Amino acid sequence: MFHDLLNLFYPKICNCCETELVSHEKIVCTTCLHQLPLTNFHLDNENTTKKVFSGRLSIENATSLLYFKKKGMVQNLIHNLKYRGNREIGTYLGQWLGEELAKTRNYTQIEVVIPVPLHRKKLKSRGFNQVEDFGKEIANCLNAQYIDDVLVKRSATTTQTLKKRLSRWGSIDETFFVENQDKVVNKQLLLVDDLITTGATMEACVSKLQKINGVKISLASMAITD
């Protein structure tokens, strides 16, 4: 009764279109759920996400759950996660992708899931890393460990979205560092992030992680720019 009363005064709304959710709906309404632009990249090991890093990185596999378009429903999802603190979105997307990856041979050997880290100042101001719950759910689905103290970010950088890849590389490469590497020596890692645009952030992270002895690295994100 209390839950019904709470919904009466504070109704849950769809994180894509902002219509009110009905009792059986969660995070997104049924209409938006069927319209979300799925990539299905996990079914194709030569997919767009992997091609973004072709010739730049040596990675095992790469995938993204959704296509991202400006002013689209996926942008609304990620905005509500990052800036409105709706952490349930990260859990929802992580469980969704994690269950798909668990059916795919290329990802069943993953032993450790690592998030792209935030600088401590941004972490303090936001209160959480937007990929934390996403990564934890994927790790749970793959029976892997979630470890967030191996890859760290020590320099605060301004938003990178408007910068070209080559100009970004110099500033991003020196912001990430590896600690506690003994936790992942000779492990198969899955690096996770929210959105892949140029790929410069993940490229910088992978370049650091690949210095650890014996690691094999795959990538996964909530979305990739279309």
C-alpha positions as a Markdown table, in Angstrom:
| # | Residue | x | y | z |
|---|---|---|---|---|
| 1 | Met | 0.0 | 0.0 | 0.0 |
| 2 | Phe | 2.8 | 2.4 | 0.9 |
| 3 | His | 4.6 | 1.6 | -2.4 |
| 4 | Asp | 1.4 | 2.3 | -4.3 |
| 5 | Leu | 0.9 | 5.6 | -2.4 |
| 6 | Leu | 4.5 | 6.6 | -3.1 |
| 7 | Asn | 4.0 | 6.0 | -6.8 |
| 8 | Leu | 0.8 | 8.1 | -6.7 |
| 9 | Phe | 2.7 | 11.2 | -5.6 |
| 10 | Tyr | 6.1 | 10.3 | -7.2 |
| 11 | Pro | 5.3 | 8.2 | -10.2 |
| 12 | Lys | 8.2 | 6.4 | -11.9 |
| 13 | Ile | 8.8 | 7.6 | -15.5 |
| 14 | Cys | 10.4 | 6.2 | -18.5 |
| 15 | Asn | 14.1 | 7.2 | -18.7 |
| 16 | Cys | 13.8 | 7.6 | -22.5 |
| 17 | Cys | 10.5 | 9.3 | -23.2 |
| 18 | Glu | 9.4 | 10.4 | -19.7 |
| 19 | Thr | 6.0 | 8.8 | -19.8 |
| 20 | Glu | 4.7 | 7.3 | -16.6 |
| 21 | Leu | 5.7 | 3.6 | -16.2 |
| 22 | Val | 3.0 | 1.0 | -15.5 |
| 23 | Ser | 3.4 | -1.6 | -12.8 |
| 24 | His | 5.2 | -4.2 | -14.9 |
| 25 | Glu | 7.6 | -1.8 | -16.5 |
| 26 | Lys | 11.1 | -0.9 | -15.2 |
| 27 | Ile | 13.5 | 1.8 | -16.2 |
| 28 | Val | 12.0 | 2.2 | -19.7 |
| 29 | Cys | 8.5 | 1.8 | -21.0 |
| 30 | Thr | 7.5 | -1.1 | -23.3 |
| 31 | Thr | 7.3 | 1.1 | -26.3 |
| 32 | Cys | 10.8 | 2.5 | -25.9 |
| 33 | Leu | 12.2 | -0.9 | -24.9 |
| 34 | His | 11.3 | -2.2 | -28.4 |
| 35 | Gln | 12.7 | 0.9 | -30.0 |
| 36 | Leu | 16.1 | 0.9 | -28.3 |
| 37 | Pro | 18.8 | 0.6 | -31.0 |
| 38 | Leu | 20.5 | -2.7 | -30.1 |
| 39 | Thr | 23.8 | -3.4 | -31.9 |
| 40 | Asn | 24.1 | -7.1 | -31.3 |
| 41 | Phe | 27.8 | -6.7 | -31.7 |
| 42 | His | 28.5 | -9.6 | -29.3 |
| 43 | Leu | 27.4 | -11.9 | -32.1 |
| 44 | Asp | 30.0 | -10.6 | -34.5 |
| 45 | Asn | 33.6 | -10.4 | -33.5 |
| 46 | Glu | 34.5 | -8.1 | -36.4 |
| 47 | Asn | 31.9 | -5.5 | -35.3 |
| 48 | Thr | 32.0 | -1.7 | -35.3 |
| 49 | Thr | 33.3 | -1.4 | -31.8 |
| 50 | Lys | 36.3 | -3.6 | -32.5 |
| 51 | Lys | 36.9 | -1.8 | -35.8 |
| 52 | Val | 37.2 | 1.5 | -33.9 |
| 53 | Phe | 40.4 | 0.2 | -32.4 |
| 54 | Ser | 41.7 | -1.6 | -35.4 |
| 55 | Gly | 45.4 | -0.8 | -36.0 |
| 56 | Arg | 45.5 | 1.0 | -32.6 |
| 57 | Leu | 45.1 | -1.7 | -30.0 |
| 58 | Ser | 45.5 | -5.5 | -29.7 |
| 59 | Ile | 42.3 | -6.6 | -28.1 |
| 60 | Glu | 40.5 | -9.9 | -27.9 |
| 61 | Asn | 36.9 | -8.8 | -28.3 |
| 62 | Ala | 34.8 | -5.6 | -28.1 |
| 63 | Thr | 31.1 | -4.9 | -27.9 |
| 64 | Ser | 28.6 | -2.2 | -27.2 |
| 65 | Leu | 25.0 | -2.7 | -26.2 |
| 66 | Leu | 23.3 | 0.3 | -27.9 |
| 67 | Tyr | 23.8 | 2.8 | -30.6 |
| 68 | Phe | 24.0 | 6.4 | -29.4 |
| 69 | Lys | 22.6 | 9.4 | -31.3 |
| 70 | Lys | 22.4 | 13.0 | -30.1 |
| 71 | Lys | 19.0 | 13.9 | -28.8 |
| 72 | Gly | 18.0 | 10.2 | -28.9 |
| 73 | Met | 16.6 | 7.9 | -26.3 |
| 74 | Val | 20.0 | 6.4 | -25.5 |
| 75 | Gln | 21.4 | 9.9 | -24.8 |
| 76 | Asn | 18.4 | 10.3 | -22.3 |
| 77 | Leu | 19.3 | 7.1 | -20.6 |
| 78 | Ile | 22.9 | 7.9 | -20.1 |
| 79 | His | 22.1 | 11.5 | -19.1 |
| 80 | Asn | 19.7 | 10.2 | -16.4 |
| 81 | Leu | 22.4 | 7.8 | -15.2 |
| 82 | Lys | 25.3 | 10.3 | -15.1 |
| 83 | Tyr | 23.6 | 13.6 | -14.1 |
| 84 | Arg | 20.4 | 12.6 | -12.4 |
| 85 | Gly | 21.9 | 9.8 | -10.3 |
| 86 | Asn | 19.6 | 7.1 | -11.5 |
| 87 | Arg | 21.9 | 4.2 | -10.8 |
| 88 | Glu | 19.3 | 1.6 | -11.6 |
| 89 | Ile | 20.0 | 2.4 | -15.3 |
| 90 | Gly | 23.6 | 1.1 | -14.9 |
| 91 | Thr | 22.3 | -2.0 | -13.2 |
| 92 | Tyr | 19.6 | -2.6 | -15.8 |
| 93 | Leu | 22.0 | -2.2 | -18.8 |
| 94 | Gly | 24.7 | -4.3 | -17.1 |
| 95 | Gln | 22.4 | -7.2 | -16.5 |
| 96 | Trp | 21.0 | -6.9 | -20.0 |
| 97 | Leu | 24.5 | -7.0 | -21.7 |
| 98 | Gly | 25.9 | -9.4 | -19.1 |
| 99 | Glu | 23.2 | -12.0 | -19.8 |
| 100 | Glu | 23.9 | -11.7 | -23.5 |
| 101 | Leu | 27.7 | -12.1 | -23.1 |
| 102 | Ala | 27.3 | -15.1 | -20.8 |
| 103 | Lys | 25.7 | -16.9 | -23.8 |
| 104 | Thr | 28.7 | -16.0 | -26.1 |
| 105 | Arg | 31.8 | -18.1 | -26.1 |
| 106 | Asn | 34.1 | -15.1 | -26.7 |
| 107 | Tyr | 33.3 | -13.6 | -23.3 |
| 108 | Thr | 32.9 | -16.7 | -21.0 |
| 109 | Gln | 36.6 | -16.7 | -20.2 |
| 110 | Ile | 36.6 | -13.2 | -18.7 |
| 111 | Glu | 38.0 | -13.3 | -15.2 |
| 112 | Val | 38.0 | -9.7 | -14.2 |
| 113 | Val | 35.9 | -6.7 | -15.0 |
| 114 | Ile | 37.5 | -3.3 | -14.7 |
| 115 | Pro | 35.7 | 0.1 | -15.0 |
| 116 | Val | 37.2 | 3.1 | -16.7 |
| 117 | Pro | 37.9 | 5.2 | -13.6 |
| 118 | Leu | 36.8 | 8.7 | -12.6 |
| 119 | His | 39.2 | 11.2 | -11.1 |
| 120 | Arg | 38.6 | 11.4 | -7.3 |
| 121 | Lys | 37.3 | 15.0 | -7.6 |
| 122 | Lys | 34.6 | 14.0 | -10.1 |
| 123 | Leu | 33.9 | 10.9 | -8.1 |
| 124 | Lys | 33.3 | 13.0 | -5.0 |
| 125 | Ser | 31.1 | 15.5 | -6.8 |
| 126 | Arg | 29.0 | 12.9 | -8.7 |
| 127 | Gly | 29.0 | 10.5 | -5.8 |
| 128 | Phe | 29.5 | 7.4 | -7.9 |
| 129 | Asn | 31.2 | 6.1 | -11.1 |
| 130 | Gln | 28.5 | 5.8 | -13.7 |
| 131 | Val | 29.9 | 2.5 | -15.0 |
| 132 | Glu | 30.3 | 0.9 | -11.5 |
| 133 | Asp | 26.9 | -0.8 | -11.4 |
| 134 | Phe | 27.1 | -1.7 | -15.1 |
| 135 | Gly | 30.4 | -3.4 | -14.6 |
| 136 | Lys | 29.3 | -5.2 | -11.4 |
| 137 | Glu | 26.3 | -6.7 | -13.1 |
| 138 | Ile | 28.4 | -7.9 | -16.1 |
| 139 | Ala | 30.9 | -9.4 | -13.7 |
| 140 | Asn | 28.1 | -11.2 | -11.8 |
| 141 | Cys | 26.7 | -12.6 | -15.1 |
| 142 | Leu | 30.1 | -13.9 | -16.2 |
| 143 | Asn | 31.1 | -15.2 | -12.7 |
| 144 | Ala | 34.0 | -12.8 | -12.8 |
| 145 | Gln | 35.6 | -10.4 | -10.3 |
| 146 | Tyr | 34.9 | -6.7 | -10.3 |
| 147 | Ile | 38.0 | -4.8 | -9.4 |
| 148 | Asp | 38.2 | -1.0 | -9.4 |
| 149 | Asp | 41.6 | -0.4 | -7.8 |
| 150 | Val | 43.9 | -1.5 | -10.6 |
| 151 | Leu | 43.2 | 1.3 | -13.1 |
| 152 | Val | 43.2 | 4.7 | -11.6 |
| 153 | Lys | 42.8 | 8.3 | -12.9 |
| 154 | Arg | 45.1 | 10.9 | -11.3 |
| 155 | Ser | 44.6 | 14.0 | -13.4 |
| 156 | Ala | 41.3 | 15.7 | -13.8 |
| 157 | Thr | 40.6 | 16.5 | -17.5 |
| 158 | Thr | 37.9 | 18.7 | -19.1 |
| 159 | Thr | 35.3 | 17.1 | -21.2 |
| 160 | Gln | 36.8 | 15.4 | -24.2 |
| 161 | Thr | 33.7 | 15.2 | -26.5 |
| 162 | Leu | 34.6 | 18.1 | -28.7 |
| 163 | Lys | 38.2 | 17.3 | -29.1 |
| 164 | Lys | 39.7 | 15.4 | -32.0 |
| 165 | Arg | 41.2 | 12.0 | -31.3 |
| 166 | Leu | 44.8 | 13.0 | -32.0 |
| 167 | Ser | 44.7 | 16.1 | -29.8 |
| 168 | Arg | 42.9 | 14.1 | -27.0 |
| 169 | Trp | 45.5 | 11.4 | -26.9 |
| 170 | Gly | 48.3 | 13.6 | -25.5 |
| 171 | Ser | 46.1 | 14.8 | -22.6 |
| 172 | Ile | 44.4 | 11.5 | -21.8 |
| 173 | Asp | 47.4 | 9.1 | -22.0 |
| 174 | Glu | 49.0 | 10.6 | -18.9 |
| 175 | Thr | 45.9 | 10.6 | -16.7 |
| 176 | Phe | 45.6 | 6.9 | -16.2 |
| 177 | Phe | 47.9 | 4.7 | -14.1 |
| 178 | Val | 48.0 | 1.1 | -13.0 |
| 179 | Glu | 48.2 | 0.0 | -9.3 |
| 180 | Asn | 47.8 | -3.4 | -7.6 |
| 181 | Gln | 48.7 | -5.1 | -10.8 |
| 182 | Asp | 49.4 | -8.4 | -9.0 |
| 183 | Lys | 45.6 | -8.8 | -8.8 |
| 184 | Val | 45.3 | -9.2 | -12.6 |
| 185 | Val | 48.5 | -10.7 | -13.8 |
| 186 | Asn | 47.8 | -13.4 | -16.4 |
| 187 | Lys | 44.1 | -12.7 | -16.3 |
| 188 | Gln | 41.5 | -12.1 | -19.0 |
| 189 | Leu | 40.1 | -8.6 | -18.5 |
| 190 | Leu | 37.0 | -6.8 | -19.6 |
| 191 | Leu | 37.3 | -3.0 | -19.6 |
| 192 | Val | 33.9 | -1.3 | -19.4 |
| 193 | Asp | 32.8 | 2.3 | -20.1 |
| 194 | Asp | 29.5 | 4.1 | -20.7 |
| 195 | Leu | 30.0 | 5.6 | -24.2 |
| 196 | Ile | 32.6 | 5.1 | -26.9 |
| 197 | Thr | 33.0 | 8.1 | -29.3 |
| 198 | Thr | 36.5 | 8.3 | -30.7 |
| 199 | Gly | 37.7 | 5.5 | -28.5 |
| 200 | Ala | 40.6 | 7.7 | -27.1 |
| 201 | Thr | 39.7 | 7.1 | -23.5 |
| 202 | Met | 39.6 | 3.3 | -23.8 |
| 203 | Glu | 42.7 | 3.4 | -25.9 |
| 204 | Ala | 44.6 | 5.2 | -23.2 |
| 205 | Cys | 43.4 | 2.8 | -20.5 |
| 206 | Val | 44.3 | -0.3 | -22.6 |
| 207 | Ser | 47.7 | 1.0 | -23.3 |
| 208 | Lys | 48.3 | 1.1 | -19.5 |
| 209 | Leu | 46.7 | -2.3 | -18.7 |
| 210 | Gln | 48.7 | -4.0 | -21.5 |
| 211 | Lys | 51.9 | -3.3 | -19.6 |
| 212 | Ile | 50.7 | -5.9 | -17.0 |
| 213 | Asn | 52.3 | -9.3 | -17.6 |
| 214 | Gly | 50.1 | -11.9 | -19.3 |
| 215 | Val | 46.8 | -10.0 | -19.5 |
| 216 | Lys | 44.3 | -10.3 | -22.4 |
| 217 | Ile | 41.8 | -7.4 | -22.8 |
| 218 | Ser | 38.3 | -7.2 | -24.1 |
| 219 | Leu | 36.1 | -4.1 | -24.2 |
| 220 | Ala | 32.4 | -3.4 | -23.5 |
| 221 | Ser | 30.3 | -0.2 | -23.3 |
| 222 | Met | 26.7 | 0.7 | -22.8 |
| 223 | Ala | 26.7 | 2.5 | -26.1 |
| 224 | Ile | 28.7 | 3.6 | -29.1 |
| 225 | Thr | 28.1 | 6.7 | -31.3 |
| 226 | Asp | 26.3 | 5.8 | -34.5 |
